Amino acid sequence: MFARFRVLLVAILALVLTAGCASTVTPTGVQPGDTENTSSGVVEEKVLVIGHHVDPVTLNPVTNTTAAFQSVTASTIEQLVYFEPEGSDILPGLAESWAFSDDGLQLTMNLKEGVIFHNGEEFNAEAAKFSLEQLKASPPYERWTQEFGDIEVVDDYTVVINFAEPTGFALSALGRGSYVLPPAYYAELGAEEFSLAPVGTGPYQFVEWVKDDHVTFEAFEDYWGGPPAFDRIVWRVIPEDAARVAALQVGEVDLITNVTPGQANTIRNDENLRLVSIPGVRVFMTYVDSRLDHPVADPMVRRAMNYAVDKDGLVALFDGEARGLDGQYLLPGIIGYDETLDNFAYNPEKAKELLAEAGYPDGFTMTLKYPIDRYPLDKEMGETVAAYLEAVGIDVEQVPLEYGEFRRQHVEEETMGPAWMWGLATPSDPHMMVSLFGPGSIYTRFPDDQRVFDLIDQGMRETDTATREGTYKELMAIWNEEPLGIYMIVPNDLYGMSIAIENFVPRTDQVVDLRTTTTSE
């Protein structure tokens, strides 16, 4: 039986609510749905509980690009357009259709009618314009929206985006983050307060966020897409990998994120559970700060470090649920991937030769920072990379960090030291990834390189696919000869769930969107 079907006594529910168990943050103009009594005096409530690996830092998807945080509100705050779940095509959201002008300087979007926000505001062209302007002004997104100009309202359900120059990247930028916000409510609260009590147009509206414990949403009865499948959705914060699996096995949760490969067989072997595995797009690398007066500033040393690390050994950590990077940042199937580049096949002897040629026959010392409990096997990956480097004479001081501290250091401090391991998701459009390393970015930890910056800019502006592909291949060749760090692996994305869960569609961008998810019971 589906674990989340619950029969609640109305009297008990009333008593609990009166007692005031957990404080509820309720957005202005939004009231939790009334309880419906049955003839027997009880209430049947269909609840979907997700065991999530991390507590969100924010519930405002416009102020961050972290998939683990955006997942929590993906069924609440909808977008104008979306990437298809497993590809690069753009699908309609609250924009039903769109067209570029012949000169490529305007994008006209035709909006869905009859949509309202959870607080009663109407979704229309003014709301779309307001939302796009928030996106343009948001630091995490500005590298993707820098060519967006004025937003024009043509009529109640038509908006036009103007561009400074033609760009082949506009729809991809919108697919990544065209979140639709309620203008009056958002303007009243501001971005920070909105993050504590979000309002959107999706099938589930916000109820409460108890920090480090859970986030609760309930069905929005006036959803434009019809009645939601569940009365409530609860995101439970369960950071420990084993605890999430245990909660799934006993029916405390119905779906879990961030399943580790070591626990995959536990789920596979349980007749009441199902494991879902899809090829991931989160690229794991050991990055270096080549601005420092340190051996890692030498490209020859970085090539040596690549030969020193056995990607097959890292894949083995994941029981085969991963694949190695091919000496470049982009993945097969993405524009700009170049199969002819050196893939840095494991060769520790060559690594030692290059280190000696670079002037370090006895190796050198460096720190290696990496997060723990953020990604599956992140600690194990960090330890394994350190062991491979030590085997060729590089003395590695490992610095494991809780993810919040790791992220804080990366954002706030000038340098992470010589090396750090991280996983960054690679969306289907190459510009979304390579733009991370443009001028002024917190990810750019190498000396200013105008060749690189120009290629990043050209790739964004180019509208001809073949020319764009050549631009990114040229960039990948530079980063193969002068590596950003150690090209490691891309793990598969693993989810565990009750066999009663249906129509769950995993996304390659790792955002968990539950709008279509249903149950068989």
Secondary structure, 3 states (H helix, E strand, C coil): CCCCEEEEEHHHHHHHHHHCCCCCCCCCCCCCCCCCCCCCCEEEEEEEEEEECCCCCCCCHHHCCCHHHHHHHCCCCCECEEECCCCCCEEECCEEEEEECCCCCEEEEEECCCCECCCCCECCHHHHHHHHHHHHHCCCCHHHHCCEEEEEEEECCEEEEEECCCCCCHHHHHHHHCECCCHHHHHHHHHHHHCCCCCCCCCEEEEEEECCCEEEEEECCCCCCCCCCCCEEEEEECCCHHHHHHHHHCCCCCEECCCCHHHHHHHHCCCCEEEEEECCCEEEEEEECCCCCCHHHCHHHHHHHHHHCCHHHHHHHCCCCEEECCCCCCCCCCCCCCCCCCCCCCCHHHHHHHHHHCCCCCCCEEEEEEEECCCCCHHHHHHHHHHHHHHCCCEEEEEEEEHHHHHHHHHHCCCCCCEEEEEEECCCCHHHHHHHHCCCCCCCCCCCCHHHHHHHHHHHHCCCHHHHHHHHHHHHHHHHHCCCEEEEEEECEEEEEECCEECCCCCCCCCCCCCCCEECC
